[in-house]
Amino acid sequence: MQVDGSPHDWFEGRGNRCTLLQFIDDATSEVLWLEFGDSESTHSLMAATWRSLEIHGRPQALYTDRGGVFKVNLHNEDDEKMTQYERALDELDIELIHARSPQAKGRVERGFQTHQDRLVKELRLAGISTMDEANRFIREVYLPKHNRKFAVTARQAGDAHRSVDGYDLDTMLCTKEERVVTNDLTIRYQTRWLQLASKQRTIVRPKHIVTVSAHLDGRLTIQHGRTSLDFTEVYEQPRRPAQSMIHQPSQRIPYKPAPTHPWRRYAYQPVTFLLGTQR
C-alpha cells in the first residue's frame, strides 16, 4: 500500500489549506482510504492509518517517501533510530519501505493529480469548505465513485491484508517517550508535570525509566514495564520547603562545669617575670 500526503488549497480559498492523506493499493490502484488532515503530521497519519486498518486490516507493507514523519534522516546511517510512525508500524508487524524518488511511488503521486482536478471540483459543486464535511463527502460519495472508475483487477486474486485481532491499536498508534522518575516521584513530559501516586501495582523508585504514551484522543498513560502507573497532572513543579537564610540562635543551655571539675582545683597563682638588670 502506497501512502503519501498532498498539501493544497483544496477548498479554493473557501476554507483553510489542509493536506489530503491517501492510502492506495499498489496492485489494484484502489484508494483504500482518503482523508483530509491539518498536515502530514504523525498524529494525522496515525489517525488515518487507524481508520484504514479497522476497515481493511493490516497490509504487508507501506511504501512511503523519506519525509521526516516516515524516516529519521539525520545522524542515522545505520537506520537504528525510528520515527514514532515507523515504531508503530513495527509493533503492528507492517514493513515500511522508503522510496528514493517520487517516480518510485508514481501510483500515489498520479492519484493526487487526479484528486486535485476532480475532488476540488466536486467539493466546489457540493459547496463544501470544511475538513469534516469534506471527509464525510469523500467516504459517502467521492471514494466509491472514484474506485469504480479507476480501480483495476489485481494480477493475482485474493486479499493479502491481515486481521487486526490481537493488536491493541490504541497502545500502538500513539507516541511513546521514555522519562526518568525524579526523587519526588514526578515526571517531566514536554511542558507538563506528572505526579506518580505513592501506591502502585509495581515497585517504582527514583531513577527508574518509564514510558509516557500520548494517545490520539489526548490521553496520557505511563507504564513501567508492562504495568500501568497511577498518576495525576500537577500544574507547576513541586517545590521543596524553602530553608530560612537567617541564622537561628541555638536553644541549647550552655554547659557549666561542676565545682569538682579538675580545672577548678588549681588556685590562681600569679606569674612573676624576672627582669635582668642592665649593666
N, C-alpha and C positions, 0 to 999 in steps of 0.2 A: 504494500500500500504506500503510495507516494503522498507526502504531507508537505504543505507549504502555506504561507500566508501572503496576502497581497494588500498592502495599504493603498487606498484610492479614495477619491471623492465619490463614493458610491451613491450618495443622495443628491449629487449635483448642486451642492450649496444649500439644500433644504434642511440639512442636519449636519451633525459633526462628522468629521472624517473618521474612518474606522478601518479595520483590517478584516478581510474575508479569509477564513481558515478553511482549507479544502483537504479532504481525505479521499483519494481516488484509487480505485482498484487498478493495478498495473496490468492485469490480464484482460480486463473487460472494458476499461475506461468508464466504468460505472462510478459515479460520485457517491461514496458511501456516507459521507457526512459533509455538510456545508453550513458554516455558522459565522456570523459577524461577532467580532470582539473588539475591545478598545485598541489592542495592539497584538503583535505576535509575542506575547509575554508568556512566561512559564505558567502563570495562573490561567490565562485564556486557553492555552494549548492543553493543559491538563483537564480543564472542564470540558472542552470539546472532545478530547480523547475518551473521557469517561462516558459521555453520551454515545459515542460511536461503538465503544466496547459493549455497552449494555444492549445495543441493537444487533450488532453483527458478530460479537465475540472477539477473541484475540487473534490478530493476524500473525503470520510467521515472522514478518519483518516490516519495519518502516524505512522508507527511503527519503532522506531529507537533505537539505543543503548543510553547510558548515557554519550556520549562524550561531550566535552566542547562546541561544536557548538550547541548541542541539549538541554543541561541542565546545569544550574548553580549548581555545586555540592558542593561548599564550602560556609559555613555560610548561608545556605538556607533550614533550617529544615522545614519551613512552605511552601516551594515552592512559595514564593511570588516574588522572583526575576526571571526574564525571560531573556533568551538569545535573541539576535536580530532575529535569525531564528524562535524561539518559538513565539516571539511577532508578527512577520509577519504572521505566520500560524494562530494565534489567530484572527488577523484582517481579514483573509480570511475565518474564520469560519471552520477551519480544526483542528480536535483534534490531539494532539501529544501525543503518548503513548511511554513510555520509557521501554524498555526491561531490565531485571535484569541479563540476562546471554546471551552469544552468541547462546546457544541452543534455546532460546525463539524465535529468528528470524533466524531459520535454513534455511528457504527458500532462503533468500538473501545471506546467507553465502555459501550454496551449489552452488548458482549461480556463485559466484566468483571463486569457484574451477573449474567450467566448463569453465568460460571465461579465466582463467589463463592457461588452456590447449588448448582450441580451438581457442580463439581470438588471443593469442600470435602467434600461427602457421599461422593463416590467415593473420596477419599483416606481418609476415616474408615472406610468399609466394607472397604477393602483393608488397613487397619492401617498406613498409610504415614505416617512422621513426619520424614523427612529429604528434603532437596532432590534428592539423587542418585536416591533411589528414586522420588520424585515425577516427576522429569524422564523417567525410563525408562518409568514408567506412562503419562505423557502421550503419549510417542511411540508406544508399542506398543498402548495400549488406548483412552485417552480421546480423543485427537485424531481418529483415523479415525472413531470413532463420532459425535463431535460434528459433523464436517463432513458426514457422511451425513445428519444430521438438519437442519442449519441452512444449509448452503451452497445457493445458487441458481444458475441458469444465467445467464451474462452476456448482456447485450443483443446484444453483438457477439461472434461466435465467434473463437477464436484465442488465442494466448498472447503477451502483449506483453513478457514477460521476455526479457532478452538474455543471451548467454553470458558467462561469466567468463574464457574463454580469453584469454590475453594480459595478464591482470590479476593481479599478484602480491598476493594478499590479505594475506600475512604482512608485507609492507612498506607496505601501505596502511592496514590495520586495526590501527594501533598509535599510540602518542602520540609526537609529534616536537617537540623543542625545540632552539632554537639556543643554542650556547655559544661563548665566546671562548677560544682557546688561550692559556695563560699562558706566561711566559718559560721555565719549566722543562718545557714541553710537557705540562702536566696540564690536566684539565678538571674543573670542579666541577659535579656533577649532583645536585641535591637535597642529600642528606647524604653523598654518595659522591664519592670522588676517583678519576679515571680517568687513568692514565699512558699517554700515547702512546708507541709504540715509536720508537726513533731512526731506523729504516729503514722507509720506507713506499713504496707503489707510486705515490705522487704527492708533490709538494712541500708540506710543511706547516710553517708558521712561526708564531712567536708573533703574536698579534693576529688570526690567521685565524679565520673563523667556520665552525664545523662543526655538523652536525645529529646530535643524540643521539636514537635511537629506542628506546622501551621496548616490546617485543613482548608479546603476550598470554601467552606461556609463561614470561615473566620475563627473557628475554634482553635485553641491551643491545647495540646496534650504533652505530657512529659513522661518518658519511660526510662527506667533503669533496667537494662537487660530487656526482658520481656514483660516486666511488671510496670503497670501504670501507677504514677505517683499522684497523690492528692496535693493540691496547691491552691493558693489564692493570689490574685494580682494586687500588688500594692503600687500606689501612685507616686511614691518617692522612695529613695534609697533609705533603708533602715539605718538609723544612726545610733552610735553608742552614746551613753550619757556623758556629757561634757564634764571634764575634770576641772575644778577651780584652780586658777593660776595663783590665787592669793595664799600665802603661807599660813597654815593654821597652827597656832602655838600648841605645843604638846600638853596633854592633860595629865601627864604623869606627875606624881608627887616627888619632889626632889629627895634623893637618898641622904639620910642623916646618920652618920656613923654612931655606933653605941659608945657609951662612956668607957667601956673596956677595950675599945679598938686600939690596936698597938700604937697608932700614931699619937694617941692621947697619953701614953705612958711616959713620954720623954718630956722633961721640964724644959722650959725655954732657957737657953744658955747663950748669953751674948758672945759675939765673936770679936776678939781683940786683934788688932793688927799692930805688929811691932814694926816701928819705923826706925830704920837705922839713922844714926847721926851723921850729918855731913861734915867731913873734915875740911 
